[in-house]
Amino acid sequence: MDPKQEIAALTEELERFGYEYYVLDAPTVEDYEYDMKLRRLEELEAEYPQYAQENSPTQRVGGQALESFEEVQHTVPLESLQDVFSHEELESFMDKVCSDFDDAVFTVEPKIDGLSVSLEYENGVFVRGATRGNGSVGENVTENLKTVKSIPLKLDNAPPRLIVRGEVFMPKAVFESINAKREQDGQQLMANPRNAAAGSLRQLDPKVAASRKLDILVFNIQLADGIEFKTHAESLDYLRKLKFKVVDHSLVCNADEAKRVIEELGESRGELPYDIDGAVVKLNDLAGRRILGSTSKFPRWAAAFKYPPEVKESVVKDIVIQVGRTGVLTPKAVVSPVRLAGTTVTNATLHNQDFISDKDIRIGDTVRIRKAGEIIPEIIEVVKEKRPDGTQPFLLPHTCPVCGGEVVRDEDGAAFRCTNGSCPAQLARGIAHFASKSAMDIDGLGSAVVELLLDNGLISTQADLYFLDPQAVAVLEGMGEISAGNLMSALEKSKENDLWRLIFSFGIRQVGEKASKLLAKHFKTLDALMAADMDELTSLGDIGEITAKSIIDWFSLESSKELVSRLREAGVNMTAHDSGGDDRFSGITFVLTGTLEMFTRDEATAIIEQLGGKASGSVSKKTGYVVAGANAGSKLTKANQLGIPVLTEQEFLDMVNE
């Protein structure tokens, strides 16, 4: 089989596998076989890009982040729905419809709590996707929608032009997984799947959107050139034949039947893989819809029945404290088991001390609980009249429950934090951060290997990595001599890293890559940074008082001093690399925009910083130059408005090579 034929065959096969997995939920191949075929396709497309198919699964995630989203004028408005909150209101709505159509039939569908979008196809090819926006104008999120693997990129036997509407959502399992990791890392939890989905779909970088594993259910045909449908149910069946993932529906003839279906749906919503906040009732007959039309706000032929939040009482049996990677103490209430939204709840988040104090939550209290966004159990109030005698206000401890280290409250927030950098609860993730690509860049030292080394007692701090015995590593499960040797080589190589990487690897609060580079450039050595006082630190333009205090506090800890001492003993570089004295870009701010072809943005930024300049993400009067690649957008427009010099990539390279 020649490359062109093999690429076409693999694309078709992988598209079928994806449909079976993501739409039908009935995979026919193992993940490994799929991955091997995908890798083969990637290799072929890299060698023969001219043969790549427009519906190739490799095209789902683009390489470049966007600068902004373009506006999209919807061909057919994406209308909102009239809300009804009681069975009486639902019956009134259906009676009005039935007064015009005696034999009216309705569909009842789950109202997925996500983000409404339109998907547009031309000759069967997905060409554009947009958010609902205000119903008339939305945002072009095509590249992010391509990452939703249940959205077909190419349709067989489709009309010349097709526009469908669907609801993008984050599956409950994905939402819970992301929140579990955020909780472990001491980050603020996402409030609900809907906000998580909306935020993910509006990420400017499609790779970020792809990592959120969004899904979609399609529920309407907005436009289909050359095809007529009599009923809504008929149009949904047509969408299924085109291999869309389509919302389930039931047909009913009166308010009693609708009430029964809505109640059944409400009782089972806890078992659904996605979050719903109600049920949608629509007239099934499409000609009848056209007759009824719409008000200025919503269609007269549909209504959304909204479920009231389910609230139940339980008893707080205990309050336990978890310690995240950054040392934040997170309280959690252990409650008597109670059934909520289809699942049994045994604990509820308490957020922080302020939340506990404001609601005066105590061990032994009877509390009312609901699920925020139908997912996260939370206490909404204490039933004070049921409070037993002898309860005491709950206060977070002054010492860490894991290591006994001192706990202090952040001056800039509500978080209580363990100050011991060697706290076991923080250690694994702290070491993984130290070894990460953006920090010391120690290849082969991911979270799993860090856990393996910790579990076997081979390390207890970041510095211990540089004193590892290769033989002790080689005998660990899953390692071997080759892996151990590669790890030793990576560790040795990391000793020569620039100072900014070491500063960033410490994980000091408020100190990211940008601040680390600024500190390394100014202070030149780690010793000079450690000796800096508040005035010297805040004299740097981008270092504020909070960041400066975090730096001073971190270096004042005995555990930090011991870590630096042992890293020095291991031979880790603690001096900024000499840039050769070439600081020709000193005081000049560059802005990169558009698609760069001669180098990546990271590479261009590194060149600018190496020559003493600064790379910024926004254009202002202080911008020195804008480097514009292909498809430059609003930043180029603003630069022209402000009269800021604009360079092509070649002109920028000429400046560098002067």
C-alpha positions in Angstrom: 0.0 0.0 0.0 1.5 3.4 -1.0 1.7 6.2 1.6 -1.4 8.1 0.2 -3.6 5.0 0.4 -2.3 4.0 3.8 -2.9 7.5 5.2 -6.5 7.5 3.8 -7.1 4.0 5.2 -5.7 4.8 8.6 -7.7 8.0 8.8 -11.0 6.2 8.0 -10.2 3.4 10.4 -9.3 5.8 13.3 -12.4 7.9 12.6 -14.6 4.8 13.0 -12.8 3.7 16.2 -13.3 7.2 17.6 -17.0 7.2 16.8 -17.4 3.8 18.4 -15.6 5.0 21.5 -16.7 8.6 22.0 -20.2 8.5 20.6 -21.5 4.9 20.9 -19.5 4.2 24.1 -18.8 0.8 22.6 -15.0 0.5 21.7 -14.0 -2.3 19.4 -10.2 -2.0 19.8 -7.8 -1.8 22.8 -6.3 1.6 23.5 -2.8 0.3 22.7 -3.9 -0.7 19.2 -5.5 2.7 18.6 -2.4 4.5 19.9 -0.1 2.4 17.6 -2.3 3.2 14.5 -2.4 6.9 15.5 1.4 7.0 15.8 1.8 5.4 12.4 -0.5 8.0 10.9 1.4 10.8 12.5 4.7 9.4 11.1 3.2 9.1 7.6 1.7 12.6 7.7 5.0 14.1 8.9 6.7 12.5 5.9 3.9 13.1 3.4 2.0 16.1 4.6 0.4 16.6 1.2 -1.7 13.4 1.7 -3.1 14.4 5.2 -6.9 14.2 5.3 -8.9 17.1 6.6 -10.7 14.8 9.0 -7.5 13.2 10.4 -7.5 12.7 14.2 -4.1 14.4 14.2 -5.8 17.7 13.2 -7.9 17.9 16.3 -5.4 20.1 18.3 -3.7 23.0 16.6 -0.1 24.1 17.5 -0.5 27.8 18.0 -2.5 29.5 20.7 -4.9 32.2 19.6 -4.7 35.9 20.7 -8.4 36.4 20.8 -11.7 35.0 19.5 -13.3 36.4 16.4 -17.0 37.3 16.5 -19.4 35.1 14.5 -22.8 36.2 13.3 -25.2 33.3 13.7 -27.0 32.4 10.4 -29.9 31.1 12.6 -30.3 32.7 16.0 -29.5 30.5 19.0 -32.6 31.3 21.1 -32.8 30.9 24.9 -35.8 29.2 26.6 -38.6 30.2 28.8 -38.1 28.8 32.3 -40.9 27.2 34.3 -40.4 26.2 37.9 -43.5 24.3 38.8 -45.8 21.7 37.3 -48.6 24.3 37.2 -46.4 26.6 35.1 -45.5 23.6 32.9 -49.2 22.7 32.4 -50.0 26.3 31.6 -47.3 26.4 28.8 -48.5 23.1 27.3 -52.2 24.2 27.5 -51.3 27.3 25.4 -49.7 25.2 22.7 -52.5 22.6 22.7 -55.1 25.4 22.3 -53.7 25.9 18.8 -52.9 22.2 18.1 -55.4 19.7 19.5 -53.2 16.7 18.7 -49.9 18.3 19.8 -47.0 15.9 20.6 -44.1 17.1 22.7 -40.5 15.9 23.2 -38.9 15.9 26.6 -35.1 16.1 26.7 -32.6 16.5 29.5 -31.4 20.1 29.8 -27.6 19.7 29.9 -25.9 22.3 32.0 -23.0 23.3 29.8 -22.3 25.8 27.0 -24.4 26.1 23.9 -22.6 26.1 20.6 -23.3 25.9 16.9 -21.4 23.6 14.5 -21.3 24.5 10.8 -20.5 22.0 8.0 -19.9 22.7 4.3 -20.1 19.7 2.0 -19.7 17.5 5.0 -16.6 19.2 6.4 -16.6 20.9 9.8 -15.6 24.5 9.0 -16.7 26.6 12.0 -17.9 26.3 15.6 -19.2 29.2 17.7 -20.5 29.9 21.2 -24.1 31.1 21.6 -23.0 34.5 22.9 -26.1 36.8 22.9 -27.9 34.4 20.5 -27.1 36.6 17.5 -23.4 37.0 17.8 -21.0 34.4 19.4 -17.3 33.7 19.4 -15.4 31.5 17.0 -14.1 28.6 19.0 -13.5 26.2 16.1 -10.0 25.0 17.1 -11.2 24.2 20.6 -14.2 22.4 19.4 -12.0 20.2 17.2 -10.5 18.8 20.4 -14.0 17.5 21.4 -13.6 14.0 20.0 -17.3 13.2 19.8 -17.7 16.0 17.2 -17.3 14.6 13.7 -14.8 16.5 11.5 -16.3 15.0 8.3 -19.8 13.8 7.5 -20.8 11.3 4.9 -23.9 12.0 2.8 -24.4 15.4 4.4 -26.2 18.3 2.8 -24.2 21.1 1.1 -24.6 23.2 4.2 -25.5 22.0 7.7 -25.6 23.9 11.0 -26.5 22.0 14.2 -26.7 23.2 17.8 -25.4 21.3 20.8 -24.3 21.6 24.4 -20.7 21.2 25.3 -20.2 19.9 28.8 -17.5 18.5 31.1 -18.3 14.9 32.1 -18.8 14.5 35.8 -15.9 12.0 36.1 -13.5 14.4 34.4 -14.7 17.3 36.6 -14.2 15.2 39.8 -10.8 14.1 38.6 -9.6 17.7 37.9 -11.0 18.9 41.3 -9.3 16.0 43.1 -6.0 17.1 41.7 -6.6 20.8 42.4 -7.5 19.9 46.0 -4.3 17.8 46.3 -2.3 20.8 45.0 -3.9 23.2 47.4 -5.7 25.1 44.5 -9.2 26.5 44.6 -11.8 24.0 43.4 -13.9 24.5 40.3 -17.4 25.5 41.3 -19.3 23.3 38.9 -19.0 21.4 35.6 -20.8 24.2 33.6 -18.3 26.9 34.6 -15.5 24.4 34.0 -16.7 23.6 30.5 -17.3 27.3 29.6 -13.8 28.2 30.9 -12.2 25.3 29.0 -13.9 26.1 25.7 -12.8 29.7 25.9 -9.1 28.8 26.4 -7.0 30.6 23.8 -4.7 27.6 23.6 -6.4 24.5 22.1 -4.0 22.2 23.9 -5.4 23.4 27.2 -9.0 22.8 25.9 -8.0 19.3 24.8 -6.6 18.4 28.2 -10.1 19.1 29.7 -11.7 16.2 27.8 -14.9 18.0 27.0 -17.9 16.3 25.4 -21.0 17.4 23.5 -24.7 16.4 22.9 -26.3 17.7 19.8 -30.0 18.7 20.2 -31.2 20.7 17.1 -30.7 21.3 13.4 -30.5 25.0 12.8 -30.1 24.7 9.0 -30.0 21.9 6.5 -29.8 22.9 2.8 -32.2 20.8 0.6 -33.6 18.7 3.4 -37.1 19.0 5.0 -38.2 17.4 8.3 -41.7 17.1 9.6 -40.9 16.6 13.3 -38.1 17.3 15.7 -37.8 13.6 16.5 -37.2 12.9 12.8 -34.4 15.5 12.7 -32.7 13.9 15.7 -32.8 10.5 14.1 -31.2 12.0 11.0 -28.4 13.5 13.2 -27.7 10.1 14.6 -27.3 8.6 11.2 -24.7 11.3 10.5 -22.9 10.0 13.5 -23.5 12.9 15.8 -23.8 12.3 19.6 -27.4 13.2 20.0 -29.4 14.0 23.2 -32.0 11.4 24.3 -35.7 12.3 24.1 -39.1 11.0 25.0 -42.4 11.7 23.2 -45.4 12.8 25.3 -48.9 14.0 24.5 -50.0 15.9 27.7 -48.8 17.5 30.9 -49.3 14.4 33.0 -47.0 12.4 30.7 -44.5 15.2 30.6 -44.6 15.4 34.4 -43.9 11.7 34.7 -40.9 11.8 32.3 -39.5 14.9 34.0 -39.8 13.3 37.5 -38.1 10.1 36.3 -35.3 12.1 34.7 -34.9 14.1 37.9 -34.7 10.9 40.0 -32.0 9.4 37.7 -29.9 12.6 37.1 -27.4 11.5 39.7 -26.5 8.5 37.5 -26.1 10.5 34.3 -22.5 11.0 33.1 -23.2 14.7 32.7 -24.9 17.4 34.8 -28.4 18.6 34.1 -30.4 21.5 35.6 -33.8 20.7 34.2 -35.7 19.2 31.3 -36.7 20.8 28.0 -40.2 20.4 26.6 -40.7 21.1 22.9 -43.4 20.9 20.4 -42.5 18.1 18.1 -44.2 19.3 14.9 -41.9 21.7 13.1 -44.6 23.3 11.0 -46.4 24.1 14.2 -43.3 25.7 15.6 -43.2 28.1 12.6 -46.8 29.1 13.2 -46.3 29.8 16.9 -43.0 31.7 16.3 -41.1 33.5 19.1 -41.4 36.4 21.4 -38.6 38.9 21.6 -37.0 36.7 24.3 -37.8 33.0 23.5 -39.7 30.6 21.3 -43.4 30.0 22.2 -43.1 26.3 21.3 -40.6 25.3 24.1 -40.0 25.7 27.8 -37.3 24.6 30.3 -38.5 23.0 33.5 -35.9 23.8 36.2 -35.3 21.4 39.0 -35.2 22.9 42.5 -31.9 22.2 44.3 -32.1 19.1 46.5 -31.3 19.9 50.2 -31.1 17.3 53.0 -30.0 17.3 56.6 -27.0 15.4 58.0 -24.8 15.5 61.1 -21.2 16.6 61.2 -19.3 13.7 62.7 -15.8 15.2 62.4 -13.8 17.9 60.7 -10.5 16.6 59.1 -7.6 18.6 57.6 -5.9 17.9 54.4 -2.6 19.5 53.4 -1.9 20.3 49.7 1.3 20.6 47.7 1.7 24.3 48.5 1.0 23.6 52.2 -2.5 25.0 52.3 -4.7 23.4 55.0 -8.1 22.5 53.6 -10.9 21.5 56.1 -13.5 18.9 55.2 -16.6 17.8 57.2 -17.2 14.1 57.7 -21.0 13.8 57.8 -23.5 11.0 58.3 -24.2 9.3 55.0 -27.0 11.1 53.1 -28.4 10.5 49.5 -28.1 13.6 47.3 -28.6 13.9 43.6 -28.2 10.2 43.0 -25.1 9.6 45.1 -24.3 9.0 48.8 -22.5 11.9 50.4 -20.2 11.2 53.4 -18.2 14.5 53.4 -18.6 18.1 52.4 -16.1 20.8 51.6 -15.6 23.6 54.2 -13.2 25.7 52.1 -11.4 27.6 54.8 -11.6 29.0 58.4 -13.6 32.1 57.3 -16.3 29.8 55.8 -16.4 27.7 59.0 -16.6 30.8 61.2 -19.2 32.6 59.2 -21.6 29.7 59.3 -20.4 28.7 62.8 -20.1 25.0 61.8 -19.2 22.7 64.7 -18.6 19.0 65.2 -21.9 17.5 66.3 -24.1 20.0 64.4 -27.0 19.1 62.3 -26.5 20.8 58.9 -28.3 21.3 55.6 -26.3 20.0 52.6 -26.7 20.4 48.9 -24.5 19.7 45.9 -23.1 22.8 44.4 -23.6 22.4 40.7 -25.1 19.0 41.5 -21.5 17.8 42.1 -19.7 19.2 45.1 -21.4 18.6 48.5 -21.5 21.8 50.5 -23.0 22.9 53.8 -25.4 25.8 53.3 -26.4 26.3 56.9 -26.4 24.9 60.5 -29.7 23.9 62.1 -29.0 25.8 65.3 -32.1 24.5 67.1 -30.7 20.9 66.8 -27.2 21.8 68.1 -26.3 19.5 71.1 -24.9 20.8 74.3 -21.2 21.2 74.7 -20.1 21.9 71.1 -17.2 24.2 70.6 -16.3 26.6 67.7 -13.9 24.9 65.3 -10.5 26.5 64.7 -7.8 25.3 62.3 -4.7 24.1 64.1 -1.6 26.3 64.6 0.6 23.3 63.7 0.5 21.1 60.7 -1.4 17.9 61.3 1.1 16.0 59.0 4.5 17.3 60.1 3.9 19.5 63.2 5.4 22.5 61.4 4.1 26.1 62.1 0.9 27.1 60.4 0.4 30.7 59.4 -2.4 32.6 57.7 -1.7 34.2 54.3 -1.6 37.9 54.6 -3.2 38.3 51.2 -6.0 35.7 51.6 -8.0 33.2 53.7 -5.6 30.3 53.4 -3.8 28.7 56.3 -0.5 27.3 55.3 2.2 24.9 56.7 5.5 26.7 56.6 7.6 23.6 56.6 9.0 23.0 53.1 9.9 19.5 54.0 6.4 18.5 55.1 5.7 15.0 53.7 2.3 16.2 52.4 4.1 18.8 50.2 7.2 16.8 49.5 6.3 14.6 46.5 4.7 17.3 44.5 7.4 19.7 45.5 10.1 17.4 44.2 8.1 16.7 41.0 7.9 20.5 40.4 11.7 20.8 41.1 12.3 18.2 38.3 9.7 19.5 35.9 10.6 20.8 32.4 10.1 24.4 33.3 12.3 24.1 36.4 15.4 21.9 36.5 14.3 19.9 33.5 15.4 16.5 34.8 14.3 14.1 32.1 12.7 10.9 33.3 11.9 12.2 36.8 8.1 12.4 36.7 5.7 12.1 39.6 5.6 8.3 39.4 9.4 8.0 39.7 9.4 10.6 42.5 6.8 8.5 44.4 8.9 5.4 43.8 12.1 7.0 45.2 10.2 8.4 48.2 8.4 5.1 49.0 11.7 3.3 49.0 13.4 5.8 51.3 16.0 6.9 48.7 15.1 10.6 48.9 13.5 13.0 51.4 14.4 16.3 49.8 15.2 17.7 46.3 18.9 17.7 47.1 18.9 14.0 47.8 18.3 13.4 44.1 22.0 14.4 43.4 23.3 11.8 45.9 21.3 8.8 44.6 23.1 5.5 44.3 22.6 4.3 40.7 22.5 0.6 41.8 19.9 1.4 44.4 17.8 3.0 41.7 18.3 0.2 39.2 16.8 -2.5 41.4 13.6 -0.6 41.9 10.5 -2.0 40.2 10.2 -0.8 36.7 13.6 0.9 36.6 16.6 -1.3 35.6 20.2 -0.2 34.8 19.4 1.7 31.6 16.7 3.8 33.2 18.8 4.4 36.2 21.7 5.4 34.0 19.6 7.8 32.0 18.3 9.4 35.2 21.8 9.9 36.6 22.8 11.5 33.3 19.8 13.9 33.4 20.6 14.8 37.0 24.2 15.5 36.2 23.2 17.7 33.2 20.8 19.6 35.3 23.6 20.8 37.6 24.6 23.2 34.8 21.3 24.9 34.5 21.0 28.7 34.6 20.2 30.2 38.0 16.7 31.2 37.1 15.7 27.6 36.7 17.0 26.8 40.2 15.1 29.8 41.7 11.9 28.7 39.9 12.4 25.0 41.0 12.1 26.0 44.7 8.4 26.6 44.3 8.4 29.9 46.2 4.9 31.3 46.4 4.3 34.1 43.8 7.6 33.4 42.0 7.0 32.1 38.6 9.3 31.8 35.5 9.1 35.5 34.7 10.0 36.6 38.2 12.7 33.9 38.5 14.4 35.2 35.3 14.2 38.8 36.6 15.7 37.8 39.9 18.5 35.8 38.4 19.4 38.6 35.9 19.5 41.3 38.7 21.2 39.4 41.5 23.5 37.2 39.4 24.1 34.7 42.3 21.8 32.8 44.6 23.8 34.2 47.6 23.0 37.7 46.6 19.3 36.9 46.3 19.3 35.2 49.7 20.9 38.4 51.2 18.4 40.8 49.6 16.1 42.8 51.8 12.6 44.1 51.1 13.7 47.4 49.7 16.1 45.8 47.2 13.6 43.3 46.1 10.7 45.8 45.6 13.0 48.1 43.7 12.7 45.7 40.8 9.7 46.7 38.7 7.8 43.5 38.7 8.4 42.4 42.3 5.7 43.6 44.7 5.7 43.5 48.5 3.8 40.2 48.7 6.2 38.5 46.4 9.2 40.0 48.1 8.0 38.8 51.5 7.4 35.3 50.1 11.0 35.3 48.9 12.4 36.5 52.2 10.3 34.2 54.3 11.2 31.1 52.2 15.0 31.7 52.4 14.7 32.4 56.1 13.4 28.8 56.8 16.0 26.4 58.2 14.8 23.7 55.8 15.4 26.1 52.8 18.9 26.9 54.1 19.7 23.2 54.4 18.4 22.5 50.9 20.5 25.2 49.4 23.6 24.0 51.3 23.2 20.4 50.1 22.5 21.5 46.5 25.7 23.5 46.7 27.5 20.5 48.0 26.2 18.5 45.1 27.7 21.0 42.6 24.5 22.6 41.4 25.1 25.9 39.6 24.0 28.9 41.6 25.2 31.7 39.3 23.4 33.3 36.3 24.9 32.3 33.0 27.0 35.0 31.4 25.2 36.4 28.4 28.5 37.6 27.0 27.7 41.2 28.1 25.5 41.7 25.1 22.5 43.6 26.4 21.6 45.6 23.3 17.9 45.1 24.0 18.1 46.4 27.5 15.1 48.6 28.3 13.2 47.5 25.1 9.9 45.6 25.3 9.0 43.3 22.5 5.5 41.9 21.7 5.2 38.7 19.6 2.0 38.3 17.6 0.7 36.0 14.9 2.1 32.6 13.8 5.9 32.6 13.9 7.6 30.3 11.4 11.3 30.8 11.9 11.2 30.0 15.6 8.7 29.3 18.4 7.5 32.0 20.8 9.5 30.5 23.6 12.6 30.6 21.4 12.0 34.2 20.4 11.4 35.1 24.0 14.6 33.5 25.1 16.6 35.4 22.5 15.0 38.7 23.6 15.7 38.0 27.3 19.3 36.8 26.6 20.0 40.2 25.0 18.6 42.1 27.9 15.1 42.8 26.6 11.7 42.0 27.8 8.9 40.1 26.1 5.3 41.2 26.9 1.9 39.8 26.1 0.2 43.1 25.4 0.8 46.2 23.3 1.1 49.6 25.1 2.8 53.0 24.6 5.9 51.5 26.3 6.2 48.8 23.7 9.4 49.1 21.7 8.7 46.7 18.8 6.0 44.3 17.7 7.3 41.2 15.9 4.4 40.1 13.6 4.1 36.6 12.1 1.4 35.3 9.8 -2.3 36.0 10.7 -1.4 38.7 13.2 -4.5 40.1 14.9 -5.5 42.8 17.3 -2.0 43.4 18.7 -0.8 44.4 15.2 -3.8 46.7 14.8 -3.1 48.4 18.1 0.6 48.7 17.3 -0.3 50.5 14.0 -2.7 52.8 15.9 0.0 53.7 18.4 2.7 54.1 15.8 4.9 51.3 17.3 7.5 49.9 14.9 6.4 46.5 13.5 9.1 43.9 12.5 8.8 40.9 10.3 10.5 37.7 11.6 13.4 38.3 9.2 13.9 41.9 10.3 13.9 40.8 14.0 16.5 38.1 13.1 18.6 40.8 11.4 18.5 42.9 14.5 19.7 39.9 16.5 22.5 39.0 14.1 23.9 42.6 13.8 
